[in-house]
């Protein structure tokens, strides 16, 4: 995937609510399975800065992050299709 992943992508492709897509992005970020695009304020490499909304950020997804999202999608959909983030 060439463009960054957003909460909207998770809502659309992994069929999560806005609240759950933000929660999932937060978990993936904390687990270092995604990296925000661009420079981060000092001390906020793996968490949002004060007043920053995770919904407004774009992330680069790691291979492990793609695997996790594809697993979640298959689990939610009950499918064994190729991953959307491959």
N, C-alpha and C positions, 0 to 999 in steps of 0.2 A: 504494500500500500504506500503510495507516494505522498499523500497528504496526511496531515495529522489527524489523529482520532479525537473526537469530542464526545461529550455526554450525549449529544444528538445522534451520533453514530450508534452508540450503544442502545439508545431508545429504539432506533429503527431496526438495527440488524440483530440485536440480541434480545429484542422484545422486552425491554425493561422500562419501568416507569421512570420519570425524571428523577425522583428521589432515589430509586435503586441504582440508576445509572451513575449518579454522583457518588453514591456509596461505593459502587464497584470501582470507579476511577480512583477514588481515595485509597481503597485497599490495594489496587494495582500499583499506584504510585508509591505508597508506603513500602510495598514489597519489592520495589525497584524493577517492576515488570513493564513500566512505561516511563518515559522521560519527557518532561515538558519541552516544547520547542522554544528556542530563544534563550536569552540569559535570564538567570534567576537572581533575585536579591540575595545578598549574603545571609546564610543561615536558613534559607528556605529551599534547599535543593529537593527535598522529598515531601514538602508540605506547602500549602498555600500561605502567602504572606497575609498580614493583617488586612482585612477588607477585600482580599482577592477572592473571586468566585471561581471555583473549579470548572463551572459550566462555560466560562469564557476562555479557558485555556485549550490549546491543542497539544497533543502528545504524540511522540514517536513511540511505537510499540516494539518491544523486544521480541525475539523468537519465543521465549517462554511466556510472554504476555499474550502473543497470538494463540499459543497452545491453550492457555487458560481460558481465553474468550471463546475459542472454538469449542472447548469442552462445555462451557456454560451454555452456549447456544444449542448444542446437540442435546444436552440434558433438558433444557427448557422446552425444546421443540419435539423431543423424543425421536430425533433423526440421527442418522449416521452419515450426513453429507459432508463434502469437503468444506473446509472452513472459509468463512467470509473474509478473514484477514490474512489468507495465504498469499 
